[in-house]
Every structure is written in C-alpha cells, then in structure tokens.
Amino acid sequence: MLTQKKALRGYVSERAFAWGREGKRLVSISPGMINTEAGQMEYAASKTFEKMLAQLPLQRLGEPEDIANTALFLISEQAAYITGCDLLVDGGLIAAMNQARRAASEGNL
C-alpha cells in the first residue's frame, strides 16, 4: 500500500505542470486510519493498531466524512491555488510517528 501511495504522489507531482498548463489542478488525498467497515477488518487483523491509535494526536479514527470534506474543499474555489501535492489526512499520525523516530534516534526515549 505504501508503494502505491508513493507512486500516486509521484504521479501527481510529475503531472501537475502539464495539467496546470491546461488550466487544471491535480491533487491526491492520502487518508490515514479511517473508521470504515474495511478499516475495521484491517485494524482487527493488525498487531500494531492499538499502538498506532495511541499515537494519534487527535485521539480518534478518521471518519469517512473527514475525507469527503477534504475532497469538497479541494474542488472548491477556496483551494484554487493548490496543485501538484498530496494532502495527508491522518489526524497527525505520520507527524507523531516521525517525531517519535527523531526522539528515539537522538536518544530521548
């Protein structure tokens, strides 16, 4: 899954110039832990779910509406200058994990 997300981010970044020249915008959304039926099955099978959940700065799973609202924003005029990027909608999980890795590598844990 991570390889697919990385490939999508690369595609969006690479194609944004050409699309922009045509007056179009290109943005991807990378959802984090979302409370869906498929997500619940994945979390039930995961050995790290509880640890990841504990690291979420917003202390909750995302809801499908969080992703839908992000998409609505991105297609609105308020986002007219956003293109060529991936929007991470994960409740701060990646930021928290990166911070924990940095602290561990600096010997602060």
C-alpha positions as CSV (number, residue, x, y, z in Angstrom):
1,M,0.0,0.0,0.0
2,L,2.8,2.4,0.9
3,T,4.4,1.8,-2.5
4,Q,1.1,2.6,-4.3
5,K,0.7,5.8,-2.3
6,K,4.3,6.8,-3.1
7,A,3.7,6.1,-6.8
8,L,0.5,8.2,-6.7
9,R,2.3,11.2,-5.0
10,G,5.0,11.0,-7.7
11,Y,2.4,10.9,-10.5
12,V,0.6,13.9,-9.1
13,S,3.8,15.9,-8.6
14,E,5.0,14.9,-12.1
15,R,1.8,15.6,-14.0
16,A,0.8,18.9,-12.2
17,F,2.8,21.0,-14.6
18,A,1.2,19.7,-17.7
19,W,-2.3,19.8,-16.2
20,G,-1.7,23.3,-14.9
21,R,-0.9,24.5,-18.4
22,E,-4.4,23.2,-19.4
23,G,-5.9,25.2,-16.5
24,K,-6.5,22.0,-14.4
25,R,-5.3,21.2,-10.9
26,L,-4.2,17.8,-9.7
27,V,-4.1,16.8,-6.0
28,S,-4.2,13.5,-4.2
29,I,-5.5,12.6,-0.8
30,S,-3.8,10.1,1.5
31,P,-6.2,9.0,4.2
32,G,-5.0,7.7,7.5
33,M,-6.9,5.4,9.8
34,I,-10.5,5.8,8.7
35,N,-13.5,4.2,10.5
36,T,-15.0,2.2,7.8
37,E,-16.0,-1.5,7.6
38,A,-12.9,-2.3,5.6
39,G,-10.8,-0.3,8.0
40,Q,-12.3,-2.2,11.0
41,M,-11.4,-5.5,9.4
42,E,-7.9,-4.3,8.8
43,Y,-7.5,-3.0,12.3
44,A,-8.8,-6.2,13.8
45,A,-6.1,-8.1,11.9
46,S,-3.3,-5.6,12.8
47,K,-0.9,-6.3,15.6
48,T,0.0,-2.6,15.8
49,F,-3.4,-1.0,15.7
50,E,-3.6,-0.1,19.4
51,K,-0.1,1.4,19.4
52,M,-0.9,3.5,16.3
53,L,-4.3,4.6,17.8
54,A,-2.5,5.7,21.0
55,Q,-0.1,7.8,18.9
56,L,-2.9,9.8,17.1
57,P,-2.7,13.4,18.2
58,L,-6.4,13.9,17.6
59,Q,-7.2,10.7,19.6
60,R,-9.8,9.3,17.2
61,L,-10.1,7.5,14.0
62,G,-11.0,9.5,11.0
63,E,-14.5,9.3,9.7
64,P,-15.4,8.9,6.0
65,E,-16.9,12.4,6.2
66,D,-13.4,13.7,7.1
67,I,-12.1,12.5,3.7
68,A,-15.3,13.7,1.9
69,N,-15.0,17.2,3.4
70,T,-11.3,17.3,2.3
71,A,-12.3,16.4,-1.2
72,L,-15.1,19.0,-1.2
73,F,-12.6,21.6,-0.1
74,L,-10.1,20.6,-2.8
75,I,-12.7,21.1,-5.6
76,S,-13.9,24.4,-4.2
77,E,-12.6,27.8,-5.2
78,Q,-11.0,28.2,-1.7
79,A,-8.4,25.6,-2.9
80,A,-7.9,27.2,-6.4
81,Y,-4.1,27.6,-5.8
82,I,-3.5,24.1,-4.6
83,T,-2.0,21.7,-7.1
84,G,0.8,19.1,-7.5
85,C,0.7,17.8,-4.0
86,D,-0.7,15.1,-1.8
87,L,-2.8,16.1,1.1
88,L,-2.2,13.8,4.1
89,V,-5.5,13.4,6.1
90,D,-4.4,11.2,9.0
91,G,-5.1,13.0,12.3
92,G,-1.4,13.8,12.7
93,L,-0.3,10.1,12.9
94,I,2.6,10.4,10.5
95,A,3.9,13.6,12.2
96,A,3.7,11.8,15.6
97,M,5.5,8.8,14.3
98,N,8.2,10.9,12.7
99,Q,8.6,12.8,16.0
100,A,8.9,9.6,17.9
101,R,11.6,8.3,15.5
102,R,13.5,11.5,15.8
103,A,13.4,11.4,19.5
104,A,14.5,7.7,19.5
105,S,17.4,8.4,17.2
106,E,18.5,11.3,19.4
107,G,18.3,9.1,22.5
108,N,15.4,11.0,24.0
109,L,13.1,8.0,24.6
